[in-house]
Amino acid sequence: MELTGPPDAPLDEPLALRVRGAGPGTRLTWRARIRDDDGRVWRATADTAAELDETWAPAKSPAAPHAALASLRPVRVDVRVETPDGLTATRTITRHLLGDGVRVRRWKGEITASLFLPAEPAAPPIVIDDPGALLAGALLASRGVMTLVLKKGDPDVAATQLEGVPGGAGARMLGNVPIPPGVPGPTNPVAWDTLLADLGARPRQAVAGDGSA
């Protein structure tokens, strides 16, 4: 068997992999493995590749609710597919938190924040008053939204300072935002897609389902 599909993609995109050589209608078991910034291993098992992101769990307990990916470095995901009669195929793919051309600026002083500047703006800027939204900020910028993630300070001051950045005027203020799908741990893909639509960000790609041939 052989796994086919994109070798890399944004972290919040569904895993768009297909199987070649299994035969039409073959029941498949998909497994995935990822190691986070803290060296913790997370595993997932599902009936389709697209569902793997909904089943991530730490290999050992106890663990934090979500994988540690604050470095924003690309992560490698080891994927394995199995058939009931013992055929297997494996592939390692890369998942990106920062899209091509996205720049990150760290702000210190009256406010402490991370500013994510998209390569191609597609929507008005936002300020997220939630220090835990770093991953969301990176992926939103990858989808065209200039995003300032506030760690400490007054949100109104942050919005005023953002006006000094080209394209940063008129920022919308947000509180907590969903954890992006693809991050190992509990996530809500529907809430994430709703947020993307509400902000005018570029949407995630739809996956029709896994196929085998």
C-alpha positions in Angstrom: 0.0 0.0 0.0 1.0 3.6 -0.4 -0.2 6.8 1.3 -0.6 9.8 -1.0 -1.4 13.4 -0.4 0.2 16.8 0.4 3.5 16.4 2.2 2.9 19.5 4.3 -0.1 21.7 5.2 -1.2 24.2 7.9 -1.8 22.6 11.3 -5.5 23.4 11.2 -6.2 21.7 7.9 -7.7 18.2 8.0 -5.2 15.4 7.1 -5.9 15.0 3.4 -4.3 11.5 2.8 -5.5 8.7 0.7 -4.5 5.0 0.4 -3.4 3.4 -2.9 -3.3 -0.4 -3.1 -5.8 -1.4 -0.3 -8.7 -2.1 -2.6 -12.1 -0.3 -2.8 -14.2 -0.5 0.4 -11.4 -1.9 2.5 -11.8 -1.1 6.2 -8.8 1.0 7.3 -7.4 1.9 10.7 -5.5 5.1 10.8 -2.9 6.0 13.5 -0.8 9.1 14.0 1.9 10.2 16.4 3.4 13.6 17.2 6.0 14.9 19.7 5.5 18.4 21.1 8.0 21.1 22.2 8.2 19.5 25.7 9.0 16.1 24.3 5.6 14.6 25.1 4.2 12.1 22.7 0.6 12.3 21.5 -1.2 9.5 19.6 -4.4 9.3 17.6 -6.5 6.5 16.1 -9.5 6.8 13.8 -11.4 5.3 10.9 -10.4 8.1 8.5 -7.4 10.3 8.2 -9.5 13.5 8.5 -10.8 12.2 11.9 -7.3 11.7 13.4 -7.2 15.3 14.7 -10.3 14.6 16.8 -8.8 11.7 18.7 -5.4 13.0 19.9 -4.5 11.8 23.4 -1.2 11.9 25.4 0.7 8.6 25.3 1.4 9.0 29.0 -0.7 10.6 31.8 -0.9 13.0 33.4 -0.4 15.7 30.7 -1.5 19.2 29.9 -4.8 19.5 28.1 -3.1 20.4 24.9 0.3 19.8 23.2 3.0 22.3 23.9 3.7 24.0 20.5 4.4 27.6 21.6 7.7 27.6 19.7 5.6 27.8 16.5 8.0 25.5 14.8 6.7 23.1 12.1 5.9 19.7 13.6 6.3 16.2 12.1 3.4 13.8 12.2 4.0 10.1 11.6 0.9 8.5 10.0 0.3 4.8 9.7 -2.7 3.0 8.0 -3.5 -0.7 8.5 -5.9 -3.2 6.9 -7.5 -6.1 8.8 -5.3 -8.6 6.9 -2.1 -6.9 7.9 -1.2 -4.6 5.1 0.4 -1.3 6.3 1.7 1.9 4.9 3.4 4.8 6.7 4.3 8.4 5.9 5.7 11.4 7.8 4.1 14.8 7.0 4.9 18.3 8.1 2.3 20.6 9.7 3.0 24.4 9.8 1.8 26.9 12.4 3.2 29.9 10.5 2.3 30.2 6.8 4.7 31.4 4.2 5.6 35.0 4.7 4.0 35.5 8.1 6.1 37.7 10.3 6.1 37.7 14.1 7.0 40.7 16.2 7.3 40.6 20.0 6.1 43.8 21.8 7.4 44.8 25.2 6.8 48.0 27.2 3.5 49.4 28.2 2.0 46.2 26.8 3.5 42.7 26.2 2.2 41.0 23.1 2.9 39.0 19.9 2.0 40.6 16.6 1.4 38.2 13.7 1.6 40.0 10.3 0.1 38.1 7.3 1.9 38.0 4.0 -1.3 38.8 2.2 -4.0 40.5 4.4 -7.5 39.2 3.7 -9.5 40.6 6.6 -9.5 43.5 9.2 -7.0 43.2 12.1 -7.9 41.9 15.5 -6.6 42.1 19.1 -7.0 38.9 21.2 -7.0 39.6 24.9 -5.9 36.0 25.8 -2.2 35.0 26.4 -3.1 31.4 25.6 -4.1 32.3 22.0 -0.6 32.2 20.6 -1.3 29.2 18.3 -4.6 30.8 17.1 -2.8 34.0 16.4 -0.2 32.3 14.2 -2.8 30.3 12.2 -5.2 33.3 11.8 -2.3 35.3 10.4 -1.6 32.4 8.0 -5.2 32.9 6.9 -4.8 36.6 6.2 -5.8 38.2 9.6 -3.4 40.6 11.2 -3.5 39.4 14.9 -2.1 40.9 18.1 -2.2 38.4 20.9 -2.0 40.4 24.2 -0.1 38.8 27.1 -0.2 41.7 29.5 -1.5 45.2 29.4 -4.6 47.3 28.5 -6.4 46.0 25.3 -7.4 49.6 24.4 -3.7 50.6 24.6 -2.8 47.6 22.4 -5.4 48.7 19.8 -4.1 52.2 19.8 -0.5 51.0 19.3 -1.6 48.7 16.6 -2.9 51.7 14.6 0.7 52.6 14.1 1.2 49.5 12.0 0.3 49.7 8.3 -3.1 48.1 8.0 -3.6 47.9 11.8 -6.3 50.6 12.2 -9.8 49.7 13.4 -8.9 46.5 15.1 -11.6 44.3 16.4 -11.3 43.2 20.1 -11.8 39.5 21.0 -11.6 37.6 24.2 -11.1 33.8 24.3 -10.9 32.1 20.9 -11.2 28.4 20.1 -8.1 26.2 20.2 -7.4 25.5 16.5 -8.1 22.0 15.2 -5.0 20.0 14.6 -3.5 21.0 18.0 -3.4 17.7 20.0 -5.9 17.9 22.8 -9.6 18.9 22.9 -10.6 21.2 20.0 -13.8 22.3 18.3 -13.4 22.5 14.5 -16.9 23.9 14.0 -16.2 26.8 16.3 -12.9 27.4 14.5 -14.6 27.5 11.1 -17.3 29.8 12.5 -14.6 32.2 13.7 -12.8 32.1 10.3 -16.0 33.0 8.6 -16.9 35.7 11.1 -13.5 37.4 10.7 -13.4 37.1 6.9 -10.3 34.9 7.0 -9.4 32.4 4.3 -11.3 29.2 5.1 -10.0 25.7 5.6 -10.1 23.3 2.8 -13.0 20.8 2.8 -12.1 17.1 2.7 -14.6 14.8 1.0 -13.3 11.7 2.9 -10.6 9.1 2.7 -10.5 6.8 -0.3 -8.7 3.6 -1.1 -7.8 2.0 -4.4 
